[in-house]
Amino acid sequence: MDSIEVELKVLIECLKKKEQALSQIASITENQGFVLGSGLTHDEVYSFFMQMNVEKQDSIQRVLQCDQVFENVFAKVGPVLDENPDMFGEQVRVMQGLIRSVMDIDVQIRLAENENTEILNKALTDVQASLNKPDAISGGEYGNSKMLDAYKSQSRHRNG
């Protein structure tokens, strides 16, 4: 049973590390949302966003490593826990609490990612619309109506 105790500690430690990594991902994702809505130039937003993505990828790798270790260890310990649910009650309760926390953070990340995606999609739609729209002549003496009046005036002089 001592080996089971050690393996349960490994599971708990994996869940704690996953919780920390997910918290970092949630924080980075939130910061990306702030950057998207900051009014910075497109180049600045892109630079900050990509830098944060590198940090986010590191955290994602840690989550994946924790998941792999957890799955391998749980494959050994799971049947023992199923056969003796009361024997390791405290460790199981700790793991359940960590799993709930991990799931809550995961939901926060997904919501923030969805919000960021909506902001990015709107920005892309705005950029596409501005690229598809012909340049409007505005302002000064060549504003839209003044330009048309000047053209009509020139046409009359040539024809008249």
N, C-alpha and C positions, 0 to 999 in steps of 0.2 A: 504493500500500500504506500510505502514511501515514494516509490517511483511515480505513482499516481499523483501524490501531493506535489511533486516537482513538476510534473506535466501540467497540472492545474495552475500552478504559479506561472508557467510559461504561457498558458492560454490567457490568463489575466494580464500578464505583461504585454502580450500581443494586442489585446483589446485596448489597453491604456495607450500604447504607441499609436495604434490606429486612430484612437480618439484625438490624440494630439495632432497627428498629420491631417486629419479631416478638419480640425479646428483651424489649422493653418490654411487649408484650401478654402474654407469658408471666409476667412479674413481676406485672403487674396482676391477671391471672387467679389466680395463686397467692395474692396478697394478698386477693382476694375470697373465696377459700376460707378463709383465716384469719378474716376478718370473719364469715363464715357460721357458723363453729364457735366464735366468741369468747364467746358468752353475753351479748352486748350486747342491748339491747331491740330489738324489731322496728323501731321508728322509727330507732334509731341504725344498725342494719344496713342498712336501706333507704337512709338518707342516704349512708353510706359507699359502699355498693354502686353507687348511681346516680352519685356523684361519680367513682368509678373507671371507670364505663362511659363517661363523657364523655371521660376520658383515653384509654380503650381505643379509642373511635371515632376520635380524632385519629390514633392509631397505625395503625389499620386504613386510614384514608384515605391515609396515607403509603405503606403496603404496596401499595395499589391503584394509586397514582401510579407507584411503582417498577415494578410489573408492566406498566403501560401503556407506559412508556418502554422497558423491556426488550423487550417484544414488538415495538415499532416498529423499534428499532435492530436486533434480532436478525433481523427479516425481511430487512433489507439485508445483514447480515453472515453469516447462516447459510449461504447457498449458497457463499460464498467459503471459509468454514471447511470445508465438506464437500469442496470441490475441493482444498484445500491444508491437510490436517490437520496436517502436520508443521511448517508454516511458523509457526504461532502456538501451538505446543505449550504454552509456559509460561503464556500467558494462558488457554488452555483449561483447564489443570490448576487454575489459581487459581479460575476460574469453577466448575469441578466441585466443588472443595472448599467453596466458598461455597454452592453448591446443596445439597450434602449437609448442611451446617450449617443452612440454611434449612429443609430437610425435617425434620431432627431437632427443631428448635424447634417446627415446625408440629405434630409428633406430641405433644410435651410440652403444647402449648396444648390440643390436642383431648382429651388425657387429663384435664387439669386441668378443662377445661370440663365433661366428663362427670361428674367427681367433684362439681363444684359443682352441676350439674343434679340429681344424685341427692340431695344435701343439701337443695336447694330443694324438690324433689318430696316428700321426707320431711316437711319442715316444713309444706308445704301440706297434705299428708295429715293430719298431726297437728292442724293448725288446723281443717280440715274436720271431723274426727272430734270435736273439742271443741265445735264449733258445732252439730253434729247431736245431741250427747248432752244430755239434760236435766240441768239443774243439780242436783247432788247436795247434799242438806242434810247437813252433817257438822259435827262438833265441838260443844263446849258441851253444854248440856242438851237441845239439839234434834238430837242426832246421830241417825242412821238408826234404830237400835233404840229409843232413848229416845223419839223422835218417835212411832214406832209404838205403844210402850207407853202414852204419854200419850194418844194417840188412843183406844186400846182402853179405857183407864181412864175417859176422858170419856164414851165410848159406854155403858159399864156404868152410870155414874151417872145418865145421862139415861134409860136403859131400866129401871133398877132401882128 
